[in-house]
């Protein structure tokens, strides 16, 4: 519907709204869609006109809002006369505001506080004669207000019909809710059903506590007085008996619905009574209602009736009895204002020219191809942020996130919320995945709003829609551009038409489709996309709202909505974590479980999901559950991501290679240094060089790793940065705060590996991952702990990634050996056992049982068994290693001595002190001779032997040996080395035991 232009003169106004109270006026002003007298412009008024006006647009009508200087019919008559002196073409006056109400209509329907009454006629109940026996109202034709004019009677008859009255009912609630949401209108909110209190008509408002007031104590009949003080006090203060309250069915329903379910105000059509006196008597109220058939009491409409055709639209703020108070006035004013706007949107002041009904523009509506999701989960402040950004005139906002993260679902819910809050806003959904669908959506828009010339085969449909959107006479609009994953077609010359046909947009010769999205103050644009780079060609960085996976609480809520809340929350939490709180994956899983229930439970799904990668892939390839996605979109999250990966592979193969490599690492803290090398080069030279530096005590490599600079600055080439940017733009990876490590969703890694497997590339990238990690992972000594700590999670991820090629298997086994070494030094039993056993099995297969590397790996398993207290198993392995090493490598080989030392340690832990001491002395003396007295292994032997002596009660010998050990460790290793600190603490304990 075209937006109304500001009328040029006062003679163009036909509707007046009259309010007696400031709260009534404020509520109407809050709903004005436009105020006309701004920036110095004024319509003025006639000489002698004492009224004050607010002039503007309410819905689809130009209105004149005026305020009365006081309540009552005299004041209303003066205002009405003055209105006509300035606005001579006024055809209808709406007397809007608050009134007293009868508890039930003439046909028995309940009226509760906040309900709206629209008058079918008005009677003046205080115009008549007072006789000794009572008051008699005048009813002769010349003494009554008479009937409303035929146009108003016909219109009231129309809107009171079921079809339109239901529409009024809905819109009244929407508009009054809008008022409550505005700043300064907090008191306009619904007070609560418990405050809606109706006493029997005969139950007086007086002091009920005997002895508190002599006047009230004597009040027993209708004509008896109550004291002045009682008239000013509340029911609570007077002690009115709440057991006397009349039960109302609508209020009982509201009370049982909970605090968030407020009853929607009803609209009642009927006769209203006008009087110069405020009705505050339940018995008089009921008598007049019975005699005259009225349902509401107010004080102004009779004053305007003789001047302007009048309709009363007032909301019930009390029951016109002595118990009335002001608690409901602000809320009633809001519902009356909402009904006034809804009522006027149905008003037609004059016939329109006859035209083809198919070409009549529709009322602003929702052109969106998806139903609202009843299971939608509000994700914290995300929707609020969207509302805030999109409420700015001419705004452009983009939702950016990984495929399946819920961007389109947020946009759908936003559309429906806008529709509820602002029914006069057009909402259009544009499929923007490619140029053809973009054009199709524009044609649907043109048909929906009935743009002339749209069926002309030579017309430029983009230009027609562009001009309509730009026309500020139209209603406001919101445009959703969904799935703008490739903005290229929007920024290139229109591929669908010849340039000559699409020129002259914005007064230029540009033929880009993007130029047909006008930067109009009349509307806003919301974009959904997976790629940040596509977004930045359409919006600025500050206009981007990142959409991340749900938090765990929201993910569990979504599962409960999809599966029912009878499921075990602990199982739901596990499932949510396994699915990384990704909405599309959650919906897939819920659909799978629901379709196979009751034979498939959440626990069974989780078990199958955790069993293997193949099981994960099978479950995540299941398409189902998501009905609110574009027809071209896949409901499988695996396929959704793989489609994006195909696009990256086509447009930037090196970025696809980087993502292939990253898919094998632990999902968090992936160091840049492990990603630079993506070729199949041999890594032995680099590892040998690093091993030499470790032997020489050069810890520069660790310092580089701690600072994130393991790769040299010269290797940070532009290609790598561009690859990172590409993957980050697609939300496949994120760059951590330190800027040198990356993160990647575990499910994305799974999808990537499945793609590699399907395309025969899995083994290639697995080998490269092993090679890069093997090259960088150092021995597990203290000097390397910083670097080991960074790399250890990625080594753990390698446990399940054994390659097939023999040379890669060797690298894999050595990687696990070094990782097990680090785990053992840090006391991580499970990891040390698991990694060392796998390394041992692989070494045996590659080298055979007698190879030095195989023996080292067997020895590491023995150390892991020691750490876990499995002494017998540790002893068996250590004896095997010692005997084989002695035979193959020699009795004094460092590895043979290490195996002997490990066996001595096992003897000690079993309480076999003499055997431990004999072997320990042999190891220590041999190491002194072969390695030197200051070698770390020699010092370790001294430490172990001192413990063995102490346990046997030889404290003096133990102290002497440990003193020598501590002195040498401090010199060789440093005072802060863990071995030095451990020996120092042991020495102190030994000295206390020896009494020295």
Buried (B, 14 or more C-beta within 10 A) or exposed (E): BEBBEBBEEBEEBBBBBBBBBEBBBBBBBBBBBEEBBEEEEEBEBBEEBEBEBBBBBBBBBBBBBBBBEEBBBEBBBBBBBBBBBBBEEBBBBBBBBBBBBBBBBBEEEBBBBBBBBBBBBBBBBBBEEEEEEEEEBEEEEEEBBEEBEEBBBEBBEEBBEEEBBEBBBBBBBBBBBBBBEBEEBEBBBBBBBEEBBBBEBEBBBBBBEEEBBEBBBEBEEEEEEBBEBBEEBEBEEBBBEEEEBEEBEBBEEBBEEEEEEBBBBBBBBBBBBBBBEBBBBBBBBBEBBEEBBBBBBBBBBBBBBEBBBBBBBBBBBBBBBBBBBEBBBBBBBBBBBBBBBBBBBBBEEEEEEEEEEEEEEEEBBBBBEBEBBEEBBEBEEBBEEBEEBBEEEEBBBBBBBBBBBBBBBBBBBBBBBBBEBBBBBBBBBBBBBBBEBBBBBBBBBBBBBBBEEBEEEEBBBBBBBBBBBBEEEBBBBBBBBBBBBBBEBBEEEBEBBEEEBBBEBEEEEBBBBBBBBBEBEBBBBBBBBBBBBBBBEBBEEEBBBEBBBBEBBBBBBBBBBBBEEEBEEEBBBBBBEBBBBBBBBBBBBBBBBBEEEEEBBBBEBBEBBEEEEEBBBBBBBBBBBBEBBBEEBBBBBBBBBBBBBEBBBEEBEBBBBBBBBBBBBBBBBBBBBBBBBBEEEEBEEEBEEBEEBBEEEEBEBBEBBBEBBBBEEEEBEEEBEEBBBBBBBBBBBBBEEEEBBBBBBBBBBBBBBBBBBEEEBBBBBBBBBBBBBBBBBBBBBBBBBBBBBBBBBBBBBBBEBBBEBEEBBBBBBBBBBBBBBBBBBBEBBEBBBBBBBBBBBBBBEBBEEEBBBBBBBBBBBBBBBBBBEBBEBBBBBBBBBBEBBBEBBEEEBBBBBBBBBBBBBBBBBBEBBEBBBBBBBBBBEBBBEBBEBEBBBBBBBBBBBBBBBBBBEBBEBBBBBBBBBBBBBBEBBEEEBEBBBEBBEBBEEBBEEBEE
